[in-house]
Amino acid sequence: MNLLSNNNIDKSALSSVRIAIFGAGAVGSYVAYKLSKADISYDIIARGERLDILQKDGLFVIDIDDNRSNHKINAVNELKGLYDVVFLSVKSNDTVNVSTMIKPHLKESGLIVSLQNGVDNPKLISTVIDADKIVVSVVYVTAVSKNFNQLKYFSEAKIIYDYFKTGDRSDSSSNLEIVNNIFNCADIGSKHSSDIVKDQWRKLLFNAVSNPLTALFGYTYGKFLEDKTAVTLAKRIFDEALLAANMLDIDLKDDEFDKIVTGMGGVPSFKSSMLQDIEANRKPELDAILGIIVDVFKSNRLTATSIETLIDIMKVKYGGYFQSSPRLAADLLVYREREVLLIERKNEPYGYAIPGGFVDLYESVEEAAVRELREETGIDVQKEDISLIGVYSDPNRDSRGHTVSVIYSCEIIDRDVKAEGRDDALSARFFDIDKLPEKLAFDHREVLEDFRKQKGL
């Protein structure tokens, strides 16, 4: 029986409620943004450079409609005093350590709400904090956090939640009503679960399908779904994950796979959280997503062949620390007299840029530069006609991760050549070298200066 009133909105009741968010990644930042927007008081814990930037510049948000806003958030370096609700959104390998830090700051009736991936985090929290104080949640949100204080989300969050331990609770659902009220007042889509374990495993199936293979191949959701071989591999991973759930008497069906594919198709440009971690040289939550499935198989004296093989492949590719090598890109600057051709980018980082993109496997950088120019502007040139401007490798030149770009130039004599924005480009047009757009992506202003000097313009 659902004891909560899902339309309960009593903002005045939150005036005396102390709220904290531990973890300022994508999920933590999303919750902080929603609380700030609703003018609900809270503390968000951050450290080092992230703390400095959040305190100085606030949180920059790009929503699903591409609206941009800046929000002042209350970023602090530690918990102070006692809290009614602490939202936990750190990685699984930090769960126990952070729970130890939270424990002395929870009120007697306080709750810790896990907003984490995987199904084992509540059990890890319970090694430190009383199980009666733990709320389990399943979070569905496609969001990216970059540069410490930038949040881009592609869909509004949906949070499903319940107590970690239910049974005969003396407080009924009174404390959980506080969590319910926070979500409703902050306009965060939420629902009290009637079977939280099943909901956890449904999300685990989604993560098992959508995370490891997209990270391994460097695919967005859209590119992943276009690769039929990748989808076939994902179905093998799904089948083993579903079998693990069924071994635990969790009633999930094969049609969950189609739901996962549909969900991924709704946000084709999104990168999975595991791919984001690897591109940022962070260790991904491989054990929390795939390791739990392997453990269920082992407890039944079985082998999860496909999943164990996938884990081994990822360990071989990324090494013990899951650090990836810089990605290789190729760009091609087309010019005529004092005009240069730039595209307006459809995806992050936004702004105008020299046409270009990542080099495909078994493709030369020259071939990639020519191909990207054609795909983004419709202009065809021959690779024999291009010349090198330079190689640009500053680790901070691309906010999406460390990218090395080999940049070429090519002159077009015909002034009647037309360019049009295609593929990743909203538009494509020629600019006078002395009247460039104010917002240039990457380090392309520096590249254009180098080009100017080379040509004596």
PABA-887176 format. One record per residue (C-alpha): y, x, z. Coordinates in steps of 0.02 Angstrom, whole numbers, padded with zeros to 5 digits, always signed. Layout:
YXZ/...
//
This chain:
+00000+00000+00000/+00171+00067-00047/+00278+00057+00110/+00435+00120+00027/+00576+00020-00048/+00600+00110-00215/+00773+00035-00240/+00833+00090-00068/+01006+00165-00091/+01103+00194+00069/+01218+00342+00046/+01303+00316+00213/+01135+00347+00298/+01132+00522+00223/+01295+00576+00305/+01201+00638+00458/+01049+00704+00363/+01041+00893+00341/+00962+00944+00176/+00912+01116+00111/+00840+01179-00053/+00741+01340-00044/+00729+01415-00218/+00868+01413-00349/+00764+01416-00508/+00757+01275-00636/+00688+01140-00520/+00792+01191-00369/+00950+01201-00475/+00915+01030-00551/+00901+00950-00378/+01058+01042-00321/+01152+00980-00475/+01100+00800-00443/+01148+00809-00259/+01317+00887-00302/+01350+00756-00434/+01315+00620-00304/+01425+00709-00175/+01278+00731-00054/+01291+00880+00065/+01157+01015+00061/+01125+01202+00071/+01034+01297-00067/+00960+01465-00023/+00991+01607-00145/+00993+01796-00132/+01076+01949-00207/+01167+01934-00372/+01115+01751-00393/+01200+01708-00227/+01360+01800-00275/+01371+01715-00445/+01333+01541-00378/+01464+01559-00241/+01595+01626-00360/+01566+01526-00520/+01463+01376-00468/+01322+01302-00572/+01345+01274-00759/+01242+01129-00826/+01199+01071-01002/+01118+00899-00996/+01001+00810-01116/+01148+00748-01221/+01220+00925-01232/+01363+00881-01114/+01424+01034-01018/+01490+01034-00841/+01521+01150-00695/+01477+01106-00516/+01522+01186-00352/+01363+01205-00249/+01340+01261-00070/+01240+01421-00096/+01198+01518+00062/+01088+01668+00099/+00988+01591+00241/+00948+01430+00333/+01058+01395+00482/+01021+01268+00617/+00897+01125+00598/+00863+01020+00443/+00792+00847+00414/+00725+00887+00240/+00692+01054+00155/+00646+01051-00030/+00534+01199-00074/+00541+01259-00254/+00484+01440-00248/+00337+01517-00343/+00164+01495-00268/+00147+01678-00218/+00300+01657-00105/+00244+01495-00023/+00174+01563+00141/+00314+01688+00169/+00451+01560+00137/+00363+01427+00241/+00369+01549+00387/+00557+01563+00363/+00578+01374+00355/+00471+01328+00507/+00599+01367+00645/+00733+01270+00550/+00640+01104+00535/+00685+00967+00656/+00546+00890+00759/+00545+00745+00636/+00590+00854+00487/+00495+00863+00323/+00462+01001+00198/+00446+00934+00020/+00347+01045-00101/+00422+01035-00277/+00299+01166-00341/+00170+01183-00477/-00015+01183-00438/-00118+01086-00312/-00143+01216-00174/+00036+01242-00112/+00030+01104+00020/-00128+01183+00091/-00040+01352+00096/+00111+01274+00183/-00004+01194+00311/-00061+01366+00370/+00115+01385+00440/+00189+01211+00463/+00106+01056+00536/+00022+00954+00399/+00112+00795+00459/+00278+00873+00407/+00225+00910+00227/+00267+00800+00079/+00176+00833-00085/+00267+00801-00248/+00227+00810-00432/+00379+00856-00535/+00398+00821-00720/+00555+00900-00791/+00589+01011-00941/+00725+01128-00882/+00777+01309-00907/+00873+01416-00782/+00960+01572-00848/+01083+01704-00794/+01070+01649-00611/+01187+01500-00627/+01152+01413-00793/+01041+01258-00803/+00989+01171-00964/+00876+01019-00951/+00795+00926-01095/+00736+00774-00997/+00778+00688-00834/+00659+00727-00693/+00520+00614-00634/+00455+00651-00459/+00299+00571-00385/+00273+00601-00199/+00179+00560-00039/+00131+00638+00127/+00008+00783+00117/-00095+00699+00253/-00089+00509+00260/-00214+00415+00369/-00149+00332+00529/+00027+00398+00544/+00124+00347+00699/+00290+00354+00608/+00228+00243+00466/+00342+00285+00318/+00507+00297+00412/+00531+00484+00382/+00475+00469+00202/+00610+00337+00179/+00737+00478+00201/+00662+00572+00053/+00657+00411-00046/+00840+00378-00008/+00891+00556-00057/+00807+00537-00227/+00883+00366-00257/+01059+00411-00202/+01053+00569-00310/+00990+00468-00460/+00830+00571-00469/+00690+00469-00547/+00553+00454-00415/+00403+00351-00362/+00297+00344-00207/+00118+00386-00258/-00034+00281-00218/-00149+00429-00256/-00056+00594-00244/-00210+00704-00270/-00245+00618-00436/-00062+00638-00484/-00070+00824-00439/-00221+00850-00550/-00145+00752-00693/+00003+00873-00687/-00117+01021-00671/-00202+00965-00832/-00031+00961-00916/+00011+01136-00853/-00159+01206-00903/-00134+01144-01081/+00052+01176-01103/+00082+01340-01010/-00041+01485-01038/-00066+01473-01227/+00118+01444-01266/+00156+01597-01158/+00021+01700-01243/+00082+01657-01418/+00268+01651-01377/+00277+01471-01441/+00396+01329-01404/+00309+01163-01382/+00350+01114-01560/+00284+01273-01639/+00127+01261-01531/+00088+01086-01593/+00111+01142-01773/-00027+01272-01749/-00190+01175-01763/-00295+01321-01704/-00188+01335-01546/-00209+01149-01514/-00398+01165-01535/-00399+01307-01407/-00294+01200-01290/-00422+01059-01301/-00557+01180-01240/-00447+01227-01092/-00416+01042-01059/-00601+00999-01065/-00640+01127-00929/-00493+01072-00822/-00544+00890-00839/-00723+00933-00789/-00657+01022-00633/-00558+00866-00586/-00711+00757-00611/-00815+00875-00503/-00693+00833-00363/-00718+00646-00398/-00542+00632-00469/-00548+00493-00598/-00455+00563-00749/-00508+00528-00928/-00511+00620-01094/-00361+00519-01157/-00250+00626-01044/-00251+00758-01181/-00165+00642-01305/-00034+00600-01172/-00002+00786-01145/+00019+00817-01332/+00138+00669-01344/+00239+00735-01197/+00254+00908-01274/+00305+00832-01440/+00451+00747-01356/+00535+00913-01317/+00488+01027-01464/+00617+01163-01429/+00564+01185-01247/+00480+01343-01183/+00350+01323-01047/+00390+01388-00873/+00256+01522-00893/+00336+01585-01055/+00506+01585-00970/+00435+01689-00828/+00354+01816-00943/+00510+01835-01050/+00609+01867-00890/+00478+01994-00831/+00426+01881-00687/+00244+01861-00639/+00188+01688-00698/+00089+01566-00590/-00076+01600-00675/-00182+01580-00518/-00094+01419-00466/-00122+01340-00637/-00288+01412-00699/-00360+01499-00547/-00389+01336-00453/-00494+01270-00597/-00601+01428-00597/-00626+01410-00409/-00691+01231-00429/-00817+01291-00558/-00873+01434-00448/-00896+01319-00297/-01017+01221-00407/-01102+01382-00467/-01034+01359-00642/-00924+01463-00757/-00761+01404-00837/-00794+01510-00990/-00638+01472-01093/-00517+01479-00947/-00588+01641-00875/-00578+01719-01048/-00397+01662-01065/-00352+01737-00896/-00431+01903-00946/-00340+01904-01114/-00172+01874-01029/-00205+02012-00904/-00248+02133-01045/-00093+02084-01147/+00034+02084-01006/-00043+02206-00883/-00053+02185-00696/+00131+02143-00682/+00139+02028-00835/+00286+02123-00908/+00306+02096-01094/+00380+02218-01219/+00549+02181-01299/+00539+02060-01444/+00589+02120-01617/+00717+02026-01721/+00801+02055-01889/+00974+01992-01941/+01063+01998-02109/+01253+01995-02126/+01306+01931-02297/+01483+01973-02349/+01602+01959-02496/+01764+02057-02495/+01834+02024-02319/+01727+01870-02282/+01567+01867-02179/+01436+01730-02170/+01398+01660-01996/+01290+01516-01938/+01325+01397-01796/+01172+01403-01683/+01077+01243-01646/+00987+01316-01495/+01033+01428-01348/+01125+01541-01341/+01257+01433-01424/+01399+01495-01533/+01415+01576-01705/+01297+01716-01755/+01238+01824-01897/+01088+01739-01981/+00924+01807-01915/+00772+01782-01806/+00610+01855-01742/+00497+01963-01849/+00326+01885-01882/+00164+01980-01862/+00124+02086-02017/+00301+02064-02083/+00424+02207-02109/+00596+02194-02030/+00674+02192-02204/+00564+02046-02257/+00605+01954-02096/+00793+01976-02122/+00784+01907-02299/+00670+01763-02246/+00781+01713-02099/+00936+01714-02209/+00851+01598-02334/+00784+01481-02199/+00950+01467-02107/+01076+01465-02251/+00982+01432-02414/+01042+01598-02487/+00915+01712-02572/+00939+01900-02583/+00821+02043-02623/+00768+02163-02487/+00809+02308-02603/+00993+02255-02595/+01013+02260-02407/+01076+02409-02305/+01063+02451-02121/+01208+02419-02002/+01114+02476-01847/+00983+02443-01713/+01044+02348-01559/+00936+02358-01402/+01040+02326-01246/+00919+02235-01127/+01059+02111-01086/+01112+02069-01264/+01006+01910-01271/+01005+01787-01124/+00830+01727-01175/+00752+01896-01137/+00751+02077-01195/+00767+02076-01384/+00790+02223-01503/+00873+02177-01666/+00879+02276-01828/+01035+02216-01919/+01069+02234-02105/+01210+02188-02224/+01211+02130-02404/+01358+02105-02522/+01375+01951-02631/+01497+01964-02775/+01491+01784-02835/+01623+01685-02738/+01542+01521-02791/+01387+01552-02685/+01369+01408-02562/+01287+01414-02392/+01218+01270-02291/+01151+01259-02114/+00962+01243-02109/+00819+01267-01986/+00898+01335-01823/+01076+01325-01894/+01192+01177-01872/+01307+01246-02007/+01340+01403-02110/+01508+01461-02177/+01608+01614-02226/+01743+01679-02108/+01883+01803-02138/+01838+01962-02042/+02008+01950-01957/+01986+01766-01908/+01816+01759-01826/+01763+01611-01714/+01807+01630-01532/+01628+01606-01473/+01505+01730-01548/+01326+01736-01484/+01231+01890-01426/+01324+02055-01457/+01376+02003-01632/+01561+02037-01604/+01513+02218-01573/+01402+02216-01728/+01544+02148-01835/+01660+02284-01770/+01530+02416-01816/+01515+02336-01989/+01704+02337-02011/+01711+02523-01972/+01567+02561-02091/+01652+02471-02235/+01829+02525-02190/+01891+02346-02182/
//
